[in-house]
Amino acid sequence: MDRRELVRALREDRVPDALYDIPGVHDIPIQPDAYYFLRQAPDGWVVGLRERSKDRDTRWFGSEDAACRDLRAKLTASPPPAGGERVADVLAHSEEIQRQAWRDFERALREQGREQRHEGGGDAPGPGPDTGA
């Protein structure tokens, strides 16, 4: 089995795309906090778990076939992590989610500005004028 065959098999197995990264064959557009990877190494292949920007549980293989079979076994043996459907939903709607986040952010800034003007009557928070007492 090679990397392309692995990706086809994982899709047939209905493994969510966001759970694995295979550089050059299947790249994750938005990388979650944790996902499995398969990478070519100078002297073979490496399979592991990338979690919070650190590689964990890595294993080295002498052949692409062995590495692909190991990764497939990892991804199909255990149930998907909780919220796997949520990850797929986020990936499918990422642009709309980003637009909504900006709208919410801009609304919060406008509301904060109104509160500051209402509370202090001035344009900017801070100490009032020096009375020289």
C-alpha positions, 0 to 999 in steps of 0.5 A: 500500500502506498500513501495514495492508496491509504488515503482512498482506503481511509475515505472508504473507511469514513475516517474524517479527513481532519484526523490525519496528515500525509504531506504532499498527498493529503494535507489538512487545511486547518490543523486541529490540536491533535492529528496523526501523520505519516511522513517520509524520513531520510531512511524510511517512514515515520508515523505518529501523533502530532499534538499541540505542535509536538510529535508524540508516539512516533514509530519508524518503518522501513517501508511505505507499505508498513507505515501506511498499514500502521496508520490505517490500523490506528485510525480505524481501530479506535472510535473517532475522538469526541467531537469528530463530527464537529471538526468536519463541520468546522472544516466544511464551514470555516470561511463562514465561521471566520466571517461570523467571528469578525462580525461578533468582534466588531459588534463587541467593539461598538458595544464597548465604545458605547458603554465607555461613552455612557459611563464616563461621558468622554471619548477615552477612559482614564483620569479626568483633568487635573484640578490642581487642588 
